[in-house]
Structures are given as structure tokens and as C-alpha cells.
């Protein structure tokens, strides 16, 4: 069974600082997704990582994927308050129906 | 382009009551999903459908039923609501598989069972 773990679960950081959220998964996967959720809102797609070594960047966020280590990272550069949200990674299983399993989420609070 | 629309957005039920949550998508997606979101537990898959007329159980299907009579609609039913079903429910859809685009999510239904 595919298990997805994120850490930390909660992150409070000051504006201007850098930090990384980690997403580990337990079995071979085809692809990995990062989503953002604002309080009381739906989930918004941030990144789709399709292969080993994939790196994608959008503004102050950069995501990478290491399929050999079964690890994805979401790096935050010079955080700003608007990045405060909960971030989820999600992973598909390999082969057959591509079920997506979500991590428990990382709640990010950026303090001005 | 509405994307994925969920109705209702909020609902309070008494224990034992029944209700149906409706999910509608206008993107001609094959796959549709129902998830529930509880604090500290991420999203858990309840049921999913890979096409019109098909449904399958996910991770936490007990107490729920679903139907996909039309490609664009995916209904989630609670026959006899229980307080443990208090949650936020999200519908999502995707092309044949999540693939290169992942899911498109609806805005959610906040359900409270008292």
C-alpha cells in the first residue's frame, strides 16, 4: 500500500526566510503532485513532477523529485505572508489504475 | 467554464438522516472522485469512477454510496448519517488518469452531522 508522509506537519516561519517541505512515499510511483489549500478553500494545483530529477519553479516555490529516494521537496525562497496555506503532496501508484494518495499536509504560517 | 461544481456548499444533518451530494463537471473528464478531508488526515478517497456507469470503492467507503449515471455527474449518498461523517467533502475529476494535469477539485461541501 502506498503511503505518503510529509514533514513538517506545521511550519511557522518569518518573512524573508527559506525553508523546505519534504514528501516521502513508500513505493514506486509514476508521478507526484503538489497542491495548495487556503483556509476554507479548495485545492489548487501547483506542480506536477513526471520523472526523476524533475524540477519546477513558480515564483518563490520550487519543487523537485528524486524517484530513487522516493522523495520530493518543496522549497520556499524568501517567504512572504501570501504563501501562508496548507501544502499537500500527492503520489500516484505505478501501473494499473492510477490511484492518487495524498500526504497529510503541511500547514505553513509566514509571520510578517 | 465552471470546472467542477459541488452542491450544496454547507449542510447540517441530524443523525440518521440521508442526503445526496452532487458533483458536476463540464470538462468531459472520464474519472471522478469523492474525497473527505479531516483535520490532520489529509484527503482520503471514498469512492471513484473511471467512466459513466462505473464506480469503485476507495480507502474509506463504508457508510457511503455513489452513482455515475451521466458522465458529467457523480453523486455521493449518505443513507443514514453518523457524527463520524462530519467532514469536508471534495469532488475531483481528471482525464483518463491524473496524468500530467492532476485533478481539478470542486470547492467542497462542509457537512456537519449532529
Contacts between the chains, C-beta under 8 A, distances in Angstrom:
chain1	res1	chain2	res2	distance
A	4	B	42	7.9
A	9	B	40	7.5
A	31	B	98	7.5
A	31	B	99	7.7
A	31	B	100	7.8
A	33	B	98	7.2
A	33	B	102	4.5
A	33	B	103	7.8
A	35	B	102	7.6
A	41	B	107	7.4
A	41	B	108	7.8
A	42	B	90	6.7
A	42	B	105	4.6
A	42	B	106	6.4
A	42	B	107	4.8
A	42	B	108	5.6
A	43	B	43	7.8
A	43	B	90	7.1
A	43	B	103	7.6
A	43	B	105	4.6
A	44	B	105	7.9
A	45	B	101	7.6
A	45	B	102	5.0
A	45	B	103	7.3
A	45	B	104	7.8
A	48	B	100	5.8
A	48	B	101	6.7
A	48	B	102	5.5
A	50	B	100	6.4
A	88	B	42	6.4
A	88	B	43	7.2
A	90	B	43	7.9
A	90	B	102	7.4
A	92	B	97	7.6
A	92	B	98	5.9
A	97	B	50	6.9
A	97	B	97	7.5
A	98	B	97	4.1
A	98	B	98	5.6
A	98	B	99	7.6
A	99	B	45	7.1
A	99	B	48	7.9
A	99	B	58	7.9
A	100	B	45	7.8
A	100	B	98	5.4
A	100	B	102	7.8
A	100	B	103	7.0
A	101	B	45	8.0
A	102	B	35	7.9
A	102	B	42	4.4
A	102	B	43	4.3
A	102	B	44	7.8
A	103	B	42	5.7
A	104	B	40	6.3
A	104	B	41	6.2
A	104	B	42	4.2
A	105	B	42	5.4
